[in-house]
Amino acid sequence: MSDFLELDRQNVWHPYTQSATAPTPLGIVRASGSWLYDSDGGAYLDLLASWWTNVHGHAHPAITRAIAEQAATLDHVIFADVTHPPAATLAARLAAHLAPPLSRVFFSDNGSTAVEVALKMAFQYAINCGRPRSRILALEGAYHGDTFGAMSAGHSSGFFTTFAPWLFSVDTIPYPATWIGDNPTEKEAASLTALDAYLARHGGECAALIVEPLLQGASGMRTARASFIAEVCERVRRDDILIIFDEVLTGFGRTGTLFAHERVGTSPDLLCLSKGLTAGVLPMGVTVATERIFSAFRGQDISRALLHGHSFTANPICCAAALASLRLFEEEQTLDRIAKLSAIHTEELAILAQHPHVAQPRALGSIAAFKLLCGRGEYGAPIGRRLRDAMLARGFLIRPLGDVVYFLPPACITSEELRSAYRALSVCIDEIRG
Ligand code: PMP
């Protein structure tokens, strides 16, 4: 069975991995609930929900049943000039969960494509309205995916310097990251001043603002106050700038409400969803647009339409998984489970924050994060790797972002499992710095 590790060594190229220095990958052959299992019977608690995707736990019977039934009924069909029950029903269910103006669901393949589509919609919307706008505004440190448009929007995350010459230019204002016990009032005021200056110069040229609401994930689980995001949105709206919320990470309960923008109290014009959309089991993205934006693409001329689509657009099996996941949110009261996890995070972080090498604790929904003070902080930094290895040896899978350590477990994790992860973490921090 473990021959696959040798096959992997010979033929696989892994994502976000320096293969010259990375350890042999963990070979996982089975998953159930919050646990991943290797071929030797080793078990690992999935504390990053398999790259922020898994919602209700691995191999959940309701999800696997929905997938199997759909695969046997209608596996796939072109989605241009064709529709099917899973896609139409999912679009209606998503719209029912969102504020009324967000009513048109455009399907794509993943988080990056959901962002690409939103950017294309924003640019073409301005053109279709007869007032082209060429600028995009983002918040410093934002990450929106790895395709070229998404990399451009997220250029300030620092992940894409190699590709800088090929990215289109995107403007940024500072992001007032905050944490438990911090007072971000001055940082927020400075950011709003920068925003006002930007709007005074370029407001009329800007097609859209793109934001990861409440939480910047990849740049280090950096939280911002909901009131700040709401204020930014209110100011850009005065210049008729569209608001894109990238909820690829924050969607589907991660921050405690079904969508983070509920906490912000602002509904965007374009909403990007993926990861947890299918319960984190199959790849799919959606960009949800308001009826006003959709209407601007209607007309007698094909050039007014959005000429964008992927082979697997609205794959029925992915849609069936997404529908089953939405049902589980009600049947298993997933948001209540997340509220309980959140309370444990807050309690445990308060203890962990006493540690001399732990700083800037933050907790939001099922996510907890902090900064390690005992090492350099770049992506893939040795300190994070050492901590990952120490945790793995005890049966806990984490993947720090540089010196930022986070837990982002599936909602089915038990209180005991989560608390045991905190116990192990504090032992491992002492171990790696000793
Ligand atoms: N936006 C955000 C906020 C993300 O966190 C990610 C992925 N980490 C993406 C977009 C890109 O999603 P994908 O990896 O599915 O392309």
Boltz pocket constraint, residues with backbone or C-beta under 6 A from the ligand:
constraints:
  - pocket:
      binder: B
      contacts: [[A, 51], [A, 110], [A, 111], [A, 112], [A, 113], [A, 115], [A, 143], [A, 144], [A, 145], [A, 146], [A, 212], [A, 217], [A, 218], [A, 246], [A, 247], [A, 248], [A, 249], [A, 250], [A, 274], [A, 275]]
      max_distance: 6.0
